[in-house]
Amino acid sequence: MNIKSSKTLVSEALNEIKTISVDEAFAMINEEKCNLIDIRDVRELEKEGRIENSNHIPRGMLEFWLDPESPYFKEGKLDMNKEIVLFCAGGLRSALAAKTLKDMGFKKVSHIDGGFGAIKNSKFKIT
């Protein structure tokens, strides 16, 4: 059995997706050019806080909430004309999630390098 490691999957994803800095994400949100999506678990949000102007879509539901043919599709939750910017705690889950959205056919997708850990030390407001 030849199983790819999670490290390999993340490495492969990083080669295929767009990674942006916290400052780039901050500029995009201020210019209303993106949907900022927090894919962390709800327990992480309760413990660490939320980022102002972000949407929460748990990683386990991301593909379902963004698929118009899914019974779980969240109509009107996001502006599909804007870039989808994902973040998690450290940037690993969001890299995998960005690759999955790209595989689904989403064109404007990126993730924040360093995730919430980097965001905490930036201009973003945590609520």
C-alpha positions in Angstrom: 0.0 0.0 0.0 1.4 3.4 -1.0 -0.3 6.2 0.9 0.7 9.8 0.4 1.5 11.6 3.6 -0.5 14.7 4.6 2.8 16.6 4.2 3.1 15.5 0.6 -0.5 16.4 -0.1 0.0 19.9 1.3 3.3 20.3 -0.6 1.5 19.3 -3.9 -1.3 21.7 -3.1 1.0 24.6 -2.5 2.5 24.1 -6.0 -0.9 24.4 -7.6 -2.6 27.1 -5.6 -2.2 30.8 -5.0 -0.8 31.8 -1.6 -1.2 35.3 -0.4 0.2 37.2 2.6 -1.8 38.6 5.4 -1.2 42.1 4.2 -2.5 41.2 0.7 -5.6 39.6 2.2 -6.2 42.7 4.4 -6.0 45.0 1.3 -8.4 42.7 -0.6 -11.0 42.7 2.2 -10.7 46.5 2.6 -11.2 46.9 -1.1 -14.2 44.5 -1.0 -12.5 42.2 -3.5 -12.8 38.9 -1.8 -14.8 36.5 0.4 -12.7 35.8 3.5 -13.5 32.3 4.7 -12.4 30.9 8.0 -12.4 27.1 7.7 -11.4 26.4 11.3 -13.5 24.2 13.5 -16.1 26.0 15.6 -14.2 25.0 18.8 -11.2 26.9 17.4 -13.3 30.0 16.8 -14.7 29.9 20.3 -11.2 29.5 21.8 -9.2 31.9 19.6 -11.9 34.4 18.3 -13.1 35.3 14.8 -11.8 37.7 12.2 -14.0 40.7 11.5 -15.7 40.5 8.1 -14.9 36.8 7.7 -17.4 34.0 6.9 -17.2 30.7 8.7 -17.5 27.6 6.7 -16.2 24.5 8.5 -13.6 22.6 6.5 -15.8 19.5 6.5 -18.7 21.3 4.8 -16.8 23.6 2.4 -17.4 21.6 -0.8 -21.0 21.0 0.0 -21.8 24.6 1.0 -20.2 26.0 -2.2 -21.7 23.4 -4.6 -25.0 24.8 -6.1 -26.2 21.2 -6.7 -25.7 20.2 -3.1 -28.6 20.1 -0.7 -26.3 22.0 1.7 -25.6 24.9 -0.7 -25.7 28.2 1.1 -27.4 30.5 -1.5 -26.2 34.1 -1.3 -23.7 33.4 1.5 -20.8 34.6 -0.8 -20.3 36.9 -3.7 -19.2 34.3 -6.3 -17.7 37.1 -8.5 -15.1 37.8 -5.9 -12.0 35.8 -5.0 -12.4 33.2 -2.3 -9.6 33.6 0.3 -9.3 30.8 2.8 -7.6 30.5 6.1 -7.2 28.0 8.9 -5.1 28.0 12.0 -1.7 27.6 10.3 -2.2 27.3 6.5 -2.2 23.6 6.0 -5.9 22.8 5.9 -6.5 26.0 3.8 -3.9 24.9 1.3 -5.7 21.6 0.8 -9.1 23.3 0.8 -8.0 25.8 -1.9 -6.7 23.0 -4.1 -10.1 21.2 -3.7 -12.0 24.3 -4.7 -9.7 24.7 -7.7 -10.4 21.1 -8.6 -14.1 21.8 -8.3 -13.7 24.6 -11.0 -13.4 27.7 -8.9 -10.9 30.1 -10.7 -10.4 32.8 -8.1 -9.2 31.0 -5.0 -6.3 31.6 -2.6 -5.2 31.0 0.9 -3.4 33.0 3.5 0.2 32.0 4.3 0.4 31.3 8.0 -3.3 31.3 8.6 -4.9 32.6 11.8 -1.5 32.5 13.6 -0.2 35.1 11.1 -3.5 37.0 11.1 -3.4 37.5 14.9 -0.3 39.6 14.5 -1.7 41.8 11.8 -4.1 44.7 11.1 -7.1 42.4 11.1 -9.6 42.9 14.0 -10.3 39.8 16.1 -13.8 39.7 17.7 
